[in-house]
Amino acid sequence: MNIELGALNQLKVARDRVAYPTDSTFWSLTNGELTTADSPDAAVFAPPGTRLGIRGTPSLGKVNSVVIGIRNPADSTLFGSEYILEDITMWINELRVAGYDSENGWAALSNMDIKLADVGSIKASFQRQTDGFGSLSSSLGEREQLNINNWTVTTEVNADKLIPERFGWTLPVNIQVQSNTTTPAFRQRVAISDWKRSSVRSMIGKI
């Protein structure tokens, strides 16, 4: 028995698109036909007659147990020895996950400090990190799932150096501009197959 985890995400997207109630089970098949055009077809990777169902807003990251059962297709209101499952053999070998995305990420950090004699100075810092970045010993679950772009530029200018000294003025001017952009690899509470990425961007200027 093979289960494509991507099909579960696809089913969640199909359910949300038609605004089906989350407190009811949404099946991939209805009367032998796909419930919606974008519902996953379990017959592609599972035995004939298999259908997928989803209820609520489950997350694969919160799965801590898997239950396998056998259902008697006979009518529960019928009685007789022919409707009783007397001898059942079920073999369960192992559960393994394959075909996961192991794309690597990278990170870089740079700093710059420029002094303009006694007129002032310019300091800049740049940070870039892509999703999938982690230490050499980190597992898939420990790697970052964010794209980060941060930069900061700070200037300190002694404006009084540009005017005659006889005035005796002191005019220090400090300017700081920074940008922090964080883009999650996946939107929260949305299926992985929804490739739209949300971005949170903040621009702060201080003078």
NORWO-V602615 format. One record per residue. BURIAL is # if it has 9 or more other C-alpha atoms within 8 Angstrom, else .. Layout:
burial
BURIAL
BURIAL
This chain:
burial
.
.
.
.
.
.
#
#
#
#
#
#
#
#
#
.
.
.
.
#
.
.
.
.
#
#
#
#
#
.
.
.
.
#
#
.
.
.
#
#
.
#
#
.
.
#
.
.
.
.
#
#
#
#
#
.
.
.
.
.
.
.
.
.
.
.
.
.
.
.
.
.
.
.
.
.
.
.
.
.
.
.
.
.
.
.
.
.
.
.
.
.
.
.
.
.
.
.
.
.
.
.
.
.
#
#
#
.
.
.
.
.
.
.
.
.
.
.
#
#
#
#
#
#
#
#
#
#
#
#
#
#
#
#
.
.
.
#
.
.
.
.
#
#
#
#
#
#
#
#
#
#
#
#
#
#
#
#
#
#
#
.
.
.
.
.
.
.
.
.
.
#
#
#
#
#
#
#
#
#
#
#
#
#
#
#
#
.
.
.
#
#
.
.
.
.
#
.
.
.
.
.
.
.
.
.
.
